[in-house]
Amino acid sequence: MQRKVHFLFLIGLVLCARNTNSVASTLSNIKKSDLLSWPRSNVAQFGCFLEKSFGHRDERFNCSLKEYVNSGDPLKNTVAYYEGPIFPKDKASAVNSLIESIDLSWEHGELQAVNVDFKRKMTEKEVIAAFKLPKRYNYPRKNVMSYSIQQCRQEATCLVIQGFDHIGSGD
């Protein structure tokens, strides 16, 4: 019996170590100027990324957050379902000087989409070159389902990078 307990304890340690390493490796996979690396990050990892890469410490989602589990539900607990850090507007140009603001869409603890508003109108070619975006037919990828370049305002272009389809209460 005692050997079984020790064995289970060791298995637990190995699983914890693997989980810790995957959190660290996922965090290291998120790159400051590579917007394609952001989708599907979890709120804790992205909050820590904001803190380390941009010097912005979210009140809740930061490097101190441990063992985050999203308790939301798209029907019963929508506030928790869509919770996550907000990208600070004053840090957007640190990603790229062409960016005015970045909005993040969160679902069940993962980054569902990254919405980028540019400071001016840009052609599709300019956006693709500036952010080293692959051709659209190269999707889906491991963390990006698709992207689209749009004229979101009369005076500016937007880039929407979708990690996964929106799963709301209607789904």
C-alpha positions in Angstrom: 0.0 0.0 0.0 2.8 2.4 0.9 4.6 1.7 -2.4 1.4 2.5 -4.3 1.0 5.9 -2.4 4.6 6.8 -3.2 4.1 5.8 -6.8 1.0 8.0 -7.1 2.8 10.8 -5.4 5.6 10.6 -7.9 3.2 10.5 -10.8 1.6 13.6 -9.4 4.9 15.4 -9.2 5.7 14.4 -12.8 2.4 15.7 -14.0 2.8 19.0 -12.1 6.3 19.4 -13.6 5.0 18.8 -17.1 2.2 21.2 -16.5 4.6 23.9 -15.2 6.9 23.4 -18.1 4.0 23.7 -20.6 2.9 26.9 -19.0 6.5 28.3 -19.2 6.9 27.0 -22.8 3.5 28.5 -23.8 4.5 31.8 -22.3 7.8 31.8 -24.2 5.9 31.0 -27.4 4.0 34.3 -27.1 6.0 36.9 -28.9 5.6 40.7 -28.4 5.5 41.6 -32.1 4.1 38.4 -33.4 0.4 38.8 -33.2 -0.1 35.3 -34.7 1.4 33.8 -31.5 -1.2 35.3 -29.2 -4.5 33.5 -30.0 -5.5 30.6 -27.8 -3.2 31.8 -24.9 -4.9 31.3 -21.6 -5.7 34.3 -19.4 -3.0 33.6 -16.8 -0.2 33.1 -19.4 -1.3 36.2 -21.4 -1.5 38.3 -18.2 2.0 37.3 -17.3 3.1 38.1 -20.9 1.6 41.6 -20.6 3.5 42.1 -17.3 6.9 40.8 -18.5 6.8 42.2 -22.1 5.0 45.5 -21.7 5.4 46.4 -18.0 1.6 46.3 -17.6 0.4 44.4 -14.6 -3.3 43.6 -14.8 -5.0 43.7 -11.4 -6.1 40.0 -11.6 -4.4 38.4 -14.6 -0.7 38.7 -13.9 2.3 36.6 -13.1 1.1 36.0 -9.6 -2.1 34.2 -10.8 -1.6 30.4 -10.2 -3.8 27.5 -11.2 -6.5 29.6 -13.0 -9.7 27.7 -13.9 -12.4 29.5 -15.8 -15.7 28.9 -14.0 -17.8 30.7 -16.6 -20.6 29.4 -18.8 -22.0 31.1 -21.9 -25.5 30.7 -20.5 -25.3 30.9 -16.7 -22.1 32.8 -15.9 -21.3 35.0 -18.9 -19.1 37.5 -17.0 -16.7 34.8 -16.0 -16.9 33.0 -19.4 -15.7 36.1 -21.2 -13.1 37.4 -18.6 -9.5 38.1 -19.4 -7.0 40.9 -19.4 -7.4 44.0 -21.5 -4.6 45.2 -23.7 -3.6 48.7 -22.6 -4.1 51.3 -25.4 -0.9 53.1 -24.4 1.1 49.9 -25.1 -0.3 49.2 -28.6 2.4 51.0 -30.5 5.1 49.0 -28.6 3.8 46.0 -30.6 4.1 48.0 -33.9 4.2 51.7 -34.5 1.3 51.3 -37.0 -1.1 50.1 -34.3 -3.6 52.5 -32.6 -5.2 49.9 -30.3 -5.6 46.2 -29.7 -8.8 44.6 -28.4 -8.8 41.0 -27.1 -11.8 38.7 -27.1 -11.7 36.0 -24.4 -13.8 32.8 -24.1 -13.6 30.1 -21.4 -10.2 31.3 -20.4 -8.6 31.4 -23.8 -7.9 34.2 -26.3 -10.5 33.8 -29.0 -9.6 36.7 -31.2 -7.2 39.6 -31.5 -8.6 42.8 -33.1 -6.0 45.3 -34.2 -7.0 48.9 -35.2 -4.3 50.7 -37.3 -3.7 54.4 -37.1 -4.4 54.9 -40.8 -5.7 53.2 -43.9 -3.5 50.4 -45.2 -3.6 48.1 -48.1 -3.9 44.4 -47.6 -0.3 44.0 -49.0 1.0 46.5 -46.4 -0.6 44.7 -43.5 0.6 41.3 -44.7 4.2 42.6 -45.1 4.2 44.6 -41.8 3.1 41.6 -39.7 4.6 38.8 -41.8 1.3 37.2 -42.3 1.2 34.0 -44.4 -1.2 33.6 -47.3 -4.8 33.1 -46.1 -5.0 29.6 -47.6 -2.4 28.4 -45.1 -5.0 28.2 -42.4 -6.1 26.8 -40.0 -2.8 26.5 -38.0 -2.3 25.2 -34.5 -3.5 28.3 -32.8 -4.9 30.5 -35.6 -8.1 29.6 -37.5 -8.0 32.6 -39.8 -7.4 36.3 -40.2 -9.1 39.1 -42.1 -8.1 42.6 -43.1 -10.9 45.1 -43.1 -11.7 48.8 -43.5 -13.2 49.1 -40.1 -13.4 52.9 -40.1 -13.3 55.4 -42.9 -9.8 56.5 -41.9 -8.3 53.2 -40.7 -7.8 49.5 -41.4 -8.3 46.7 -39.0 -6.8 43.2 -38.7 -8.8 40.4 -37.0 -6.9 37.3 -36.0 -9.3 34.5 -35.0 -8.0 31.7 -32.8 -11.2 29.8 -32.8 -14.9 30.3 -33.7 -17.0 32.3 -31.2 -18.9 29.9 -29.0 -21.7 31.9 -27.4 -25.0 31.1 -25.7 -26.6 30.4 -29.1 -24.1 27.6 -29.8 
